[in-house]
Amino acid sequence: MKRQAYQPILITDASRSQDDQLTSRQKRYVLMMAIRMACVIVGAVLVSVRAPLLWLWLPLVALGMVVIPWLAVLLANDRPPKDKHRLANRFQPRHRDETPPMSLTAEERPHKVIDAEP
């Protein structure tokens, strides 16, 4: 019976750390809130100078002020999905009659001898 070789886990297959994910989500949130602030300022400037086509620009700016915070919160709370099981992708599927990797045959396994006589 041939034993299967153990396949090490490669570091390149590792997902990003939680700190890196959190940092990137925070940066994205701050950027989107800065865009929202710009929409508020542009809306105030357009109203104060009575810009032409104000009826077109104000709804667009207002839409940006309402939609961007909603999207920012959704994206800030978004993270990659977790695996169903930590070891689910580590081992390749095997047939019923194959031995699992790194297992010992019955002869190789350490066993206790129980003696019935004192």
Secondary structure, 3 states (H helix, E strand, C coil): CCCCCCCCCCHHHCCCCHHHHHHHHHHHHHHHHHHHHHHHHHHHHHHHHCCCCHHHHHHHHHHHHHHHHHHHHHHHCCCCCCCCCCCCCCCCCCCCCCCCCCCCCCCCCCCCCCCCCC
